[in-house]
Amino acid sequence: MAHRMQITLRDEQYRHLREESQRSGLSIAELVRRSVSRHYGGLTKEEKLEALDASFGIWRDRTDIPEDSVEYIKQLRGPGLGERLKRLGLDPDS
């Protein structure tokens, strides 16, 4: 069953919600629902830990990624901050 209610937000709160709505494509109502669920009705600590435990090792049988996970992560992240700054003409060593 869905219940309707009206709330009053401060201007700054409404502005943040409106900006996030535009950025994410989600309605303000959906953003509020998600926030309430996350803060007041989400998973228990035990449920979160169970989900985390269940996720360990899920990539162990993958054959499409290198065995060297450190190198793989570096490839995903791309160049470091220093290289990005240099490309922008903001050499950090200058």
N, C-alpha and C positions, 0 to 999 in steps of 0.2 A: 504494500500500500504506500502511495506517495502522499506526503503531507506538504502543504504550502505554508510558507511563512514569509514575513517581511522583516528585513533587518535594516538598520541604519549604519552606514559606514562613514568614516571620516573621509574628507576629500582625497587625502593622500592614499588611503586604502583603496578607494574606488579607482583612482588613477593607476595604481599598480596592477589591479585586476584587469582594467581595460587594456593596458599595455601588454600584459601577459596573454590576454585573450587574442589580441591582434597578432602577437608573435606566434602563438601556438595554434591558433585556429579553433581553440576550444571556447565554448560559451563561458560567460562569467559564472553562470549557475553551475556548470560542470567543474570549474576551478574551485568554487566554494565547496561543492560536494566532495571533491577529491581531498581538499584540505581538511574537512571535517573527518573524513574516513581515516586519513593519515594520522591525525592528531588524537582522535577520540574513539575510533572504532576499527583501527587497523589490526594487524596481526599481533599476537602476544609475543613477548620476547622469546619464549620457547618455540613458537611457530617460526619465527625469523631464523633462529639458530638451526632448526631442523631443515629449513629450506637451504640455508648456507651449507650445512653438512652434506645435503643431497647433491649440491652442485660441485663439490670437490671431485676432481678427476674426470669431469665429463668430456674433456678433450683428449684424454690419454690415448684413444684409438684413432685419432685423426691422422691421416697420412698426407694431407694437403698443406701442412705447415712444417717449418724446419724443426729439428729436434732441439736446436739451441733457442730456448725461449727468450733469452735476453736479446739476441740479435733480431728475433722476430718482432719483439716489442719496439726496438729501435726503428725497424723498418716501418711499423705502423705509425709511429710518432713523427717520423720524418726528421728533418734537420733540427738541431738543438736551437735554443733561444739565441745563442750567439750568431749562428748562421742566418736566422730569420732577421735579426737586427741589422746584420751587415747588408742583406738584400734590400732593406729599407733605408740604407744609408745612415744607420744609427750604430756604427761600429762601437761595441762596448769597450774595446781596448783603447779607444782614442781619448 
